[in-house]
Amino acid sequence: MEDYFSPSLSEETLQGLSAIALAHMGDAVFEVLVRSWLCAHGKATGRGLHQATVALVRAESQAEKAQRILPELTEPELAVFRRGRNAQVHSVPAHASRAQYGTATALEALLGWLYLRGERGRVNELFIKMMEE
């Protein structure tokens, strides 16, 4: 693969990645989307921007946003979501429950899987649903 900015990995390669690896990628994808959303909505002011980003990428916020998209997920997407939720994470942030952290990890794994498959349109569609007020 030569284009790491717009990856499109094979199903075989994706199957070889752990749920934690998918969540690692999805964490970055979600943060880029949140930062873009904040800038696009006029919230780009130094310290306030950082605080708003942190508030949205925290496990509690991600878990709440994941609930908004669960009814929209296809069966393969739900399978990846469950795979992420069942990942063996060994530390949970003090500000989140184990259930919230598991759901946030599931969301990140899903976003990472979609992104690495080259399905950026689907990632964007789900993100818009998550950010609806």
C-alpha positions in Angstrom: 0.0 0.0 0.0 1.4 3.4 -1.0 -1.4 5.8 0.1 -1.5 5.9 3.9 -3.7 9.0 3.8 -6.5 7.1 2.2 -6.1 3.4 3.0 -8.2 0.6 1.6 -7.1 -2.7 3.2 -8.2 -6.1 2.1 -10.7 -8.1 4.1 -7.9 -10.6 4.9 -5.7 -7.9 6.3 -8.5 -6.4 8.3 -9.4 -9.8 9.8 -5.8 -10.0 10.9 -6.0 -6.9 12.9 -7.0 -7.0 16.6 -10.0 -5.1 17.9 -7.5 -3.0 19.8 -5.6 -2.1 16.6 -8.9 -1.2 14.9 -9.9 1.0 18.0 -6.4 2.6 17.8 -7.1 3.7 14.3 -10.7 4.6 15.1 -9.7 6.8 18.0 -7.6 9.0 15.6 -10.4 9.0 13.0 -13.0 10.1 15.6 -10.7 12.9 16.9 -10.0 14.3 13.4 -13.8 14.3 12.7 -14.5 16.0 16.1 -11.8 18.7 15.4 -13.2 19.3 11.9 -16.7 19.5 13.3 -15.7 22.0 16.0 -13.9 24.2 13.5 -16.8 24.1 11.0 -19.2 25.1 13.8 -17.2 28.2 14.8 -15.8 26.8 18.0 -12.2 27.3 17.0 -10.9 29.4 19.8 -7.6 28.2 21.5 -8.2 26.7 24.9 -12.0 26.4 24.4 -11.3 24.3 21.3 -9.1 21.9 23.2 -11.6 21.6 26.0 -14.5 21.0 23.6 -12.5 18.4 21.8 -11.6 16.6 25.0 -15.2 16.6 26.1 -16.4 15.0 22.9 -13.7 12.3 22.6 -14.0 11.1 26.2 -15.3 7.6 26.7 -18.6 8.8 28.3 -19.4 11.0 25.3 -18.4 8.3 22.8 -20.6 5.7 24.5 -23.6 8.1 24.4 -23.0 8.8 20.7 -22.6 5.1 19.9 -26.1 4.5 21.2 -27.4 6.9 18.5 -26.0 4.9 15.6 -26.6 1.3 16.8 -30.0 1.1 15.0 -28.3 2.2 11.8 -25.6 -0.4 11.7 -25.5 -3.3 9.2 -24.9 -6.8 10.4 -21.1 -6.7 9.5 -20.8 -3.4 11.3 -22.5 -4.8 14.3 -20.1 -7.7 14.3 -17.1 -5.4 14.4 -18.8 -3.3 17.1 -19.3 -6.4 19.3 -15.7 -7.4 18.6 -14.5 -4.0 19.8 -16.8 -4.1 22.9 -15.4 -7.5 23.8 -11.7 -6.4 23.4 -9.6 -7.2 26.4 -8.7 -3.7 27.7 -6.7 -3.7 30.9 -7.2 -0.1 32.1 -10.3 2.0 32.3 -10.1 5.8 32.8 -11.3 6.9 36.2 -14.0 9.1 34.7 -15.7 6.3 32.8 -17.4 3.1 33.8 -16.2 -0.2 32.3 -19.4 -0.4 30.3 -18.9 3.1 28.9 -15.2 2.3 28.0 -16.2 -0.9 26.3 -18.8 0.9 24.2 -16.4 3.6 23.3 -13.8 1.0 22.3 -16.5 -0.7 20.2 -17.3 2.6 18.5 -13.6 3.3 17.8 -13.1 -0.2 16.4 -16.0 0.3 14.1 -14.7 3.6 12.8 -11.2 2.2 12.4 -12.5 -0.8 10.5 -14.7 1.4 8.2 -11.8 3.9 7.6 -9.3 1.2 6.8 -11.8 -0.4 4.4 -11.9 2.9 2.5 -15.5 3.6 3.5 -15.0 7.2 4.5 -18.5 8.1 3.2 -20.0 5.7 5.7 -17.8 7.0 8.5 -19.0 10.5 7.7 -22.7 9.4 7.6 -22.4 7.8 11.0 -20.5 10.7 12.4 -23.2 13.1 11.3 -25.8 10.9 13.0 -23.8 10.9 16.2 -23.4 14.7 16.3 -27.1 15.4 15.8 -28.4 17.5 18.6 
